Amino acid sequence: MAIRSVRARLTLWYSGLLTITFVLLVGAAYWLLVYTLSQEMDASLRGVANALIEQSLQRAEASFPLDVDNIFRRFFGYSPLDRHFEMLDPLGRRDPQTPSQQSRRFPLSTQALENVSQGLPTFETYTDPGNPPVRILTAPVVRGDRVVSLVQVGMSLKRTQETQKRFLTVMLSILAVALLLAGGGGWLLIRKVLAPVEDMTRAAEQISAQALSERLEETGVGDELDQLAKTLNGMLGRLDAAFNQIRRFSANASHELQTPLTILKGELEVALRSSRSPEEYQRILRSALEEIDGIARLVEGLLLLARADAGVMRMDKRPVDLSELIEEIRGRTQVLADARDITLSSDQLDTVLVDGDYERLRMLLLNLVENAVKYTPPKGRVVLSLEKGDQEACIRITDTGIGIPHDEQDKVFQAFYRGSEARSRGEGFGLGLAIASSIAIAHGGRIEIESTPGRGTVFTVSFPIKN
């Protein structure tokens, strides 16, 4: 069964890592203990054997001295009862005349006999069921160049094994206590560390679409949890802005649709109240058709913006000559400019190809040019120009109109936003510049604005050039 609690998983991981580390350390310490005890045992046996050989050489007869216990005490620190010592002839046979206190006999191995014949000592460990193992050292007694006898000394490994067992018992006890303390302490520590996360969870559960202005508490210490709180607060801020934009968008769309629908409904109701002449019916139908056209344009603009925001705007891209497109737009808006007594012209245009949707690009430029003509006073001037750079082409629409206040320049590309002059005139839906910006972005371009109130505005549309 999977453990779902992060606190429990962290505690288990921490305890498991501690256990593995402790086992590795205890294993290394145990190996070092065994090695050290083994070396000390061999060194002590070698010291005892050397002392016995030295005293044996000082005697004429090949027999042990009487102070064997003192020799063992000198090298082992005590006179052990489970010691072993014996004098053998060069062939490994016990001298019958040499007294022995041994209850156990340890035969010489072939390797030991071969080594002593060459004057080399041999360490061996003998095991016997029912008795603890014994460490035996067999060393030759050399007089001149001849091996005259063998010295065999040994010590039971019972104490060594007991020491090793006590060490393991103590280490296991320490491990149990350490795991208990580490597990409990780790649980409390992790609980304290995760407490801010739990607070964030409770705070986040109370934040809804109606209360996105709420924010998570930041500690200000700059750690990972504080960074998480800042990231979540940033996300909440973006969600709040997005929800507010959707609310404004929905409210503005409803308002813009309500006006023409109310007019359309009123005109049709008036037309049905009494009989009218064909001319009156035609006038009412033409007025209704104008309102329907306005609704259709509004819905088309809303649909285009929605697709652009979703990143699914349909594009039929192909090479587009911007100079030809500008001339077409100038021709289509010339009538509007003449009606307002505005000079509409274009500079000398070079052939510049971009990869784009011709209809969308035409809509973009048409919105910008109509907007420039609409807000330019009579006798004013609107100029279209095209510049080709190394990486991009720039279309500029320059007018001598009323200009845009500085505090409104960052808002004119928002959907349904209309500047103070547009609101006073009651013109448009406030979608033209938003649509133009969306089309430019969909083509990998951008729109920049430079405006001085009372002196005019310059819209610059930049597109990457088709290579």
N, C-alpha and C positions, 0 to 999 in steps of 0.2 A: 504494500500500500504506500503510495507516494505521500511524503510529508509536505503539506502545503504551507506550513508556517515558515517564513523566512528566518524568524528567530530560532526555531528549533533546528532548521537546517544549518544555520551558521554555528550554533552550539555543537551540533554533531560534527561538523567539519573541523571546528577548532579542537574538540576533544580527540577526534581521530588523528589529526595532525600531531597533537601533543603526545598521543600514545605511540605513534610511529617513531617520533623523535626520541621519546624515552626508551623505547625498545632498542633502537639503534645504539643509543648511548650506553644502555645497560649491557647490550651484547658486546660492544667494544670494551667496556670496563671489565666484563666477565672474562673475555679472552685475555685481557692484560693481566687480570688476577691469576688465572690459571697458568699463564706463561711465567709470571713472576714467581709463583709458588713452586712451579716445576724447576725453574732455574735455581732458586734458593735451596730446594731439596738436593739437587744434583751437586751444587757447590758445597753444601754441608757434608754430603756423603764423600765427596772428593777430599775434603779437609780431614774427615775422620780416617779415610783410607790412607792418606799420605802420612798422617801422624802414626798410625799403626805400623805402616811399612818402615818408617824411620826408626821407630823403637825396636821393631823386629830385626832390622839390620844391625842394631847395636848389641843384639844378643847372639850368642853362638847357636842356640837352638831355634828352630822355626816354631815359635809359639807366641801367643798373644801376651802382651803385658797384663799385669793385674789391674791397672787403672783404666780399663776400657770405659767404665762409666764416666770417669772424669773427662775422657776424650770426647765422648758423645755430648756431655754437658757443655764442654767448651764451644762446640760448633752448633749445637741445637739450642743452647740456652737452658736445657734441662736434660735429665737422664731418662729417656723414654723407656717404658716397659716393653713396648712392641718393637724393639730394635732387633737387628740380626747381625751377627758377626761370626766369621768362621775362617779357619786356616786350612788350605787345601794344598796337596802336592801339585807339581807342575802339570800332572795329567788330570787334575780336578778331583782326585780322590781324597777323602778325609783321612787325616792322620789318626789312627786309633788311639795313639798315646796323648793326643791333644784333647783336653776336656772341652765339652761343648754344653751350652745352656739352651740350645735351639730345640724347639718343639716341632719346627717345620724345616724341611730340607728343600733346597732349590737347586735342581740339577743345572749343570752348566750346558749352555747351548753350544752347538758346533761353531757358531760365529764367535762366541765368547772365547772358546778354546783357541781358535785360530788367531784372534786378536792378542791374547795374552802371550802366545808363542812368539809374537812379534814385538812384545813389550808394550802393548796398547791396552788401556782400560776399556771396559764395556759397561754401558748402562742398559738395564733391562727392567721391564715391569712384569711381574708374575701375578696372575689372577688365579684364584682358587675358589670354587663355589663354596659358599658359606663363610668365607673369610674375606676381609678387605684386601685389595691389591697391595703388593709390596714392591717398592723400588729398590733394585739391587745394583750394586757396583762391584764388578769383579776387576781387580787390578793385580798385575804381576809384582812379585818381590824379586828384584834383580840384584844379584851379587856378582860384581865383575861384569862379564858379558853373558851370564847364564841366569835363567829364571829358576830360582831355587824353590819358590812356593807361590801360592796365590792367596790374596786377601779378598774375602767376600764380605761386604758390609751392606746392610739394607735397613730400610725404615718403612713401616706401614704407612700407607697413604690415607689411613682412616681420618686422621686429623685434617689433612688437606681437603678431603671430600666433604667433611663436616663444615669446614670454613667456606667452601664453595656453596654448599647448600644454605648456610646461614646468610651468605651474601645474596643469593637469589631470593630467599624468603624476605629479607629486609627490603630489597628492591621492589618486589611485588607488593609488599605492604605500602611502600612509599608511592608506587604507581596508583594503587587503589585510592589512597588519601588524596594524591595530586589530581586524579581524575574527578573525584568528588568535589574538591575545592575549585578546580578549574572549570568544571561543568557548571556548578552553581554560580561562581563568579562570572564566568562567560555569559551565562543566561542574564544575570543582572546587568552586566556591562552592555550587552547587545540590546537589552530592553531600554536602557538609558539612551543608547545611540540612536535607536529606531523610534524613540518617543516623538521627535519632530516629524518623522514621516507619518506617524499615526495622527498627529495634529493636522498635518496637511490633508490627510485622507478625510478626516471629519470636516475640515473647512471646505474641501472640494465637494463633498456630498451635499453641502448646503448651498452651493453656487448653482444657479439654474439660468436659463435663458433670460429670465426676468431680473436676475441679480448678478449680471456679469461684471458689474462695477466693483464687486467685492474682490479683495486680493488676499493672497496667503501671507502670513507673517514672515518676514525675513529677519534672520538673527543678526546679520551684518558682520559675522565673523569671517566670511569669505570661504568657508569650507564647501565640500561637495553638496551637502544638504542645502546650504544657503544658495549655491548656484542653481540647484534644482528648483528652489522656491522662486528665484528670479526668472528662470526659464518658464515655469508654469505661469507666473504673473504676466510675462511677456505674451505667452500664448493666450491668456485670458483677455489681455488688452486687445490683441488682434481679433479675437472672437467678438469682443464687445463692439469694436469698430465695424466688423463685418455685419453683425446683427443690426447695429444702428443704421448702416448703409442700406441693408435690406428693408428695414422698416421705413426709412425715408423714401426708398425707391418705390415700395408698395403704396405708401401714402400719396406720393407725387403722381404715380401712374393712375391711381384711383381718381385723384382730383382732376387730372388732365382728361381722363375718359368721361368723367361725370359731366363736364361742361358741354361737350358736343352732343352727348347722348341726351342731355336735358333739352338742348335746343332742338335736336331732331325730333324728340318725342313731342315737344310743345308744338312745333310746326305741323306735324302730322295730326295731332289732336284738333288743332284749329281748322285744318283742312277738312276734317270729317264732321265738323259741327253743322255745316250747311253746304248747300250746293254752290259751286263756284264755276266761273267761266274757265274754258280750256287754258286761257292765258294765265290765270291765277294758279291753276293746278300746275302748269309748267314752271312757273316761278317758284312754287313751293317745292316741287320735285328737284329743281336745280339747286335750291338752297340745301335740301336734304342730301343731295348727291355731294355737295361740297363738304358737308359735315362728315359724311361717310368716308370721303377721300381723306379728310384730316384724321379720322379714327384709324383708317388703314395705314397711313404714314406713321402714326404713333405706334400702332401695334408692330409694324415692320421694324421700326427703330428699336422698340423694346426687345423684339425677338433677336435682332442682330446683336444688341448689347449682351443679352443673356448667353448667346452662343459664344461671343467673344470672351466673356468672363469664364465660361466653361471650357474654353480652349477647343471648341468644335466648330468654329466658323468655317463654312465650306468655301474653299478657294479653288478657282480654276486658273492656276498659274500658267503663264506663258510669257514669252518676251514682249514687253510693252515699251513702245517709244514714247518717252515722257514729253518730248517736244510736240508730237502730234496730239497727245492727250491734252496738253495745255491749250493748244490752238482750238481744239474742239470745245473745251470748257469756256474759253473766251468768246467763241461764237455763240454758245448757248446763253450766256449771261449778258451779251451785248445789248439785247433788247431791254433787260431790266436796268442796265446802267444808263442807256439813253433815256429811259422814262424818268430817271431821277437826275438827269443832266450831270452825269458823272463820266469822266474820261476813263475808259478801260483799255489798257494797252499791254503789250508784251514785248520784252526786250528780244534781241536776236537770240534765237534758241538753237543750240547744237543738238545733234542726235545723241540721245542717251538712252540705253536699253537697261531695263530692270526686269527682274523675274517677279511677276505679280498678276493679280486678278484684275482685268481691265475694268470690269463693272464696279468693283469695290473701289479701285483707285479713282474712277470717275466720280463716284459718290463722295469720296473724301475731298477732292479738289472742288467739286461743286458746292459742298457745304461751306468750305472756307471762303470761296470767291463770293457766293451769295451773301455770306455773313459780312464780308468786307464792304460790298456794295450797299447793303442794308443800313450799315451804321456810318456811312460816309455822307456828309452833307452835300447838297447840290454844289456844282462847280468843283467838286473834289476830284481826286484821282486815285485809281487802283491800278497797280502795275504787277504783272506776272513775270517772273524771271526764273531761269534755270542755270545752275552752275554744276560743272562736272569736276569732281575731285579724283584723287587717286583710288579711294576705296568706296566713295559714296557720292550720290547726286543730291543736290539741294534745290528744292523748289521754294521760292519766296513769293508771298502775296503781301505786297506793301500797299497800305492805304493811308489817306490823309483824313481819317475819320475822327470820331470823338475820343478814341483811345479807351483803354481799360485801366481803372484804378489799380495801383500796385497790390493792394490787399485782396483784390479779386482775381488776380492773374493765376494764382495757384488753384482756383476753384472752377475756372471756366470749363475745364474738361470733365467735370463731374456731371453725371446724368441729372437732368431736370434743374441744373443750376442756371439761373438767369441773372445777369448783372442788374444793377440798379436802373440803367437806361432801358434794358429790355423789359423789365418789370413795369416801368412807367408806361411803355408803349403797349404792353400786353401782347407781345408778338412771340410766336414760336412756342415749342415745348421745352426748350433747353436740352435737346438731345443731339443737335448738329455737331458740336465740337466733341462731345463724348464719343459719338459714332466715328468721327474722323480720327480721333486718337486711337480707338480700338482697331481700326483698319490699318493705321500706320504701324502699330505694334505687331499686328498679325503678319505684316510684311517684313518684320525685322527692323523697322524704322522707328522714327520718333517725331514729335512735333514740339517745337520750341516757340516761345512767344516773347516779343519785345514790344513794349507799348508805353507811350507817354500820353497821359490824359490831355485832350485838346489838340494833339499834334499828329496822332495816328498810331497804327499798329503794324508790326511785321510778324507774320507767321512763317516759320521755316520748317519745311517738311523734308526729312533726310531719309534716303533709301540706300541700301547697299547696291552697288553696280553689278550687273551681270557680267561675268568674265567670259 
